Every structure is written in structure tokens, then in C-alpha cells.
């Protein structure tokens, strides 16, 4: 993506911390196998704002909490917390969104097993231009197609002993 070294480092740090705000969400909601009701979903959807707020008093570049705040915005504007669309959302947040979605699909979750690579590819094709920045989705698909980024995030996370706080997402960056 031709990021500067500084931008790359900011994205990497934000990717490691992107779900930090989940500390403010009840664990039973995060681990629930079933659907959440509207109120519960609202609580979970507050995690990007909580994470960004937790970082505000720290002496870190503003780009990091900004990426964390906006990593659930959608290209078409239907994401959260602010409903930003297209390039209104920071590039760093859009990168994390793609990497986080890949991580979510390719790892086991309490409610389902990891998806097969063909299903993941189809999902990125399907949601390119709606959920995902079409250029970033295209880049991810190219990496998957060529095998350049043929990483099993679950094995990677397990091998470094990381929790599910985004280690595979950060390593993807």
C-alpha cells in the first residue's frame, strides 16, 4: 500500500489495540454463541469508542485512537460509530477493518468454526464496495490468490501465545 514507515507503525499499533474497548463490554456478550438483542448489540458496538477514549490520556499519535474508533465503519457509510463512508474513514481504520474481517472469518469463533478460504474469498468479493474499501479488498484478494499472504492466523496467534485481542489482525498488517 506504499505506507510511510510512520503510517505503517501507527496501523500496526492500532491493529494490536483495535479491540481494547472490549474491556468495557460484558464478557458474556462477547462470548455468546447466539444472537444479541438490540440493547446488547449496542453495548458491543460501543467498543471502538471505548478503546479510543482509553487511549486519549496517553502520549501517542492521534492517528492510533482514530483508527481504533473507526475500524467498524463501512465503505458505504452503514458502519459505526459515526457512519463514515468511503475515504471519510481513515485509511488505517479501513486497513484494520479488512484485516480484522479476515481474522474473524479465518479463525474459530464461539458460534462457528473457521471458514474455508474459498468462502472467505467470496465474502470479500461480495462485500467489496459496501463493507470494505474496494481497493483494499482487491489487494487482500490478490495476496490470498498469489499465496503471498498464506498465513493461518490461528496458528500465528497460538504460536506467540497471544489472546484474541487482535494479534492475528496486527500481524496481518
C-alpha positions as CSV (number, residue, x, y, z in Angstrom):
1,X,0.0,0.0,0.0
2,X,3.1,2.2,0.0
3,X,2.6,3.5,3.5
4,X,5.3,5.6,5.1
5,X,7.2,3.9,7.9
6,X,5.4,6.1,10.4
7,X,2.0,5.3,9.0
8,X,2.8,1.6,8.9
9,X,3.8,1.7,12.5
10,X,0.6,3.5,13.5
11,X,-1.5,1.0,11.7
12,X,0.4,-1.9,13.3
13,X,0.0,-0.4,16.8
14,X,-3.7,0.4,16.2
15,X,-4.3,-3.2,14.9
16,X,-2.8,-4.6,18.1
17,X,-5.1,-2.4,20.2
18,X,-8.2,-2.2,17.9
19,X,-10.4,-4.2,20.3
20,X,-9.1,-2.7,23.5
21,X,-12.5,-1.2,24.1
22,X,-14.0,-4.7,24.6
23,X,-12.8,-4.4,28.2
24,X,-15.8,-2.2,28.7
25,X,-18.2,-4.8,27.3
26,X,-19.6,-7.7,29.4
27,X,-17.7,-10.9,28.7
28,X,-20.9,-13.0,28.3
29,X,-21.9,-10.8,25.4
30,X,-18.6,-11.2,23.7
31,X,-18.6,-15.0,24.1
32,X,-22.3,-15.6,23.4
33,X,-23.0,-18.2,20.7
34,X,-26.5,-16.9,19.9
35,X,-27.8,-13.6,18.5
36,X,-27.7,-10.4,20.6
37,X,-30.7,-8.3,21.1
38,X,-30.7,-4.6,20.1
39,X,-29.6,-3.4,23.5
40,X,-26.8,-6.0,23.8
41,X,-25.6,-5.2,20.2
42,X,-25.5,-1.5,21.1
43,X,-23.2,-2.3,24.1
44,X,-20.9,-4.3,21.9
45,X,-20.8,-1.6,19.2
46,X,-19.5,0.9,21.8
47,X,-16.1,-0.9,22.0
48,X,-14.4,1.3,19.3
49,X,-15.3,4.5,21.1
50,X,-14.3,3.0,24.5
51,X,-11.0,1.9,23.1
52,X,-10.3,5.3,21.6
53,X,-11.3,7.0,24.8
54,X,-8.9,4.8,26.9
55,X,-6.0,6.0,24.7
56,X,-6.8,9.7,24.8
57,X,-4.8,10.5,28.0
58,X,-1.7,8.7,26.6
59,X,1.0,10.5,24.7
60,X,0.5,8.6,21.5
61,X,-0.1,9.8,17.9
62,X,-3.7,10.8,17.4
63,X,-3.8,8.5,14.3
64,X,-3.9,5.4,16.6
65,X,-7.0,6.1,18.6
66,X,-8.6,7.5,15.4
67,X,-8.0,4.2,13.6
68,X,-9.4,2.3,16.6
69,X,-12.5,4.5,16.8
70,X,-13.3,3.9,13.1
71,X,-12.4,0.3,12.4
72,X,-16.0,-0.7,12.2
73,X,-17.0,2.0,9.7
74,X,-18.2,0.6,6.3
75,X,-17.3,1.9,2.9
76,X,-21.0,2.5,2.2
77,X,-21.5,4.5,5.4
78,X,-23.6,1.9,7.2
79,X,-20.9,1.1,9.9
80,X,-20.4,2.5,13.3
81,X,-19.8,4.6,15.4
82,X,-20.1,7.6,13.1
83,X,-21.5,6.3,9.9
84,X,-18.5,7.5,7.9
85,X,-18.3,6.4,4.2
86,X,-15.6,6.0,1.7
87,X,-12.4,7.9,2.3
88,X,-14.0,9.8,5.2
89,X,-12.8,6.9,7.3
90,X,-9.1,6.9,7.9
91,X,-7.1,4.6,5.7
92,X,-5.6,3.0,8.8
93,X,-9.1,2.1,10.0
94,X,-10.0,0.7,6.6
95,X,-6.9,-1.5,6.6
96,X,-7.7,-2.8,10.1
97,X,-11.3,-3.4,9.0
98,X,-10.1,-5.7,6.2
99,X,-7.5,-7.5,8.3
100,X,-10.0,-7.9,11.3
101,X,-12.7,-9.3,9.0
102,X,-10.2,-11.8,7.5
103,X,-9.1,-12.7,11.1
104,X,-12.8,-13.1,12.2
105,X,-13.6,-15.4,9.2
106,X,-10.4,-17.5,9.3
107,X,-10.4,-18.3,13.0
108,X,-12.8,-20.4,15.1
109,X,-15.3,-18.4,17.0
110,X,-17.6,-19.4,19.9
111,X,-20.5,-19.5,17.4
112,X,-18.9,-21.2,14.4
113,X,-15.8,-22.9,13.0
114,X,-13.3,-21.0,10.8
115,X,-14.5,-20.5,7.3
116,X,-12.8,-22.1,4.4
117,X,-10.5,-19.9,2.2
118,X,-12.9,-20.1,-0.8
119,X,-15.8,-18.8,1.4
120,X,-13.6,-16.0,2.7
121,X,-12.7,-15.0,-0.8
122,X,-16.3,-15.0,-1.8
123,X,-17.2,-12.8,1.2
124,X,-14.6,-10.2,0.3
125,X,-15.8,-10.2,-3.3
126,X,-19.4,-9.8,-2.1
127,X,-18.8,-7.0,0.4
128,X,-16.1,-5.1,-1.7
129,X,-17.6,-1.6,-2.1
130,X,-20.2,-1.9,0.6
131,X,-18.4,-3.1,3.8
132,X,-14.8,-2.9,2.5
133,X,-12.8,-0.3,0.7
134,X,-12.8,-1.9,-2.8
135,X,-9.1,-1.2,-3.3
136,X,-8.1,-2.8,0.0
137,X,-10.4,-5.8,-0.7
138,X,-8.8,-6.2,-4.1
139,X,-5.3,-6.1,-2.5
140,X,-6.3,-8.7,0.1
141,X,-7.8,-11.0,-2.6
142,X,-4.6,-10.6,-4.7
143,X,-2.5,-11.6,-1.7
144,X,-4.7,-14.6,-1.0
145,X,-4.7,-15.7,-4.6
146,X,-1.0,-15.5,-5.1
147,X,-0.2,-17.1,-1.7
148,X,2.0,-14.2,-0.7
149,X,-0.1,-13.9,2.5
150,X,-0.8,-17.5,3.2
151,X,-0.9,-17.2,7.0
152,X,-3.0,-19.2,9.3
153,X,-3.9,-16.5,11.9
154,X,-5.0,-19.0,14.5
155,X,-1.7,-20.8,14.4
156,X,0.1,-17.5,14.4
157,X,-1.8,-16.3,17.5
158,X,-1.3,-19.7,19.2
159,X,2.4,-19.7,18.4
160,X,3.1,-16.3,20.0
161,X,0.7,-17.1,23.0
162,X,-1.5,-14.0,22.2
163,X,-5.1,-13.7,23.4
164,X,-7.9,-12.9,21.0
165,X,-7.2,-9.1,21.3
166,X,-6.2,-8.8,17.7
167,X,-2.8,-10.5,17.4
168,X,-3.6,-12.0,14.1
169,X,-5.1,-8.8,12.8
170,X,-1.9,-6.9,13.8
171,X,0.4,-9.5,12.3
172,X,-1.6,-9.2,9.0
173,X,-0.7,-5.5,8.8
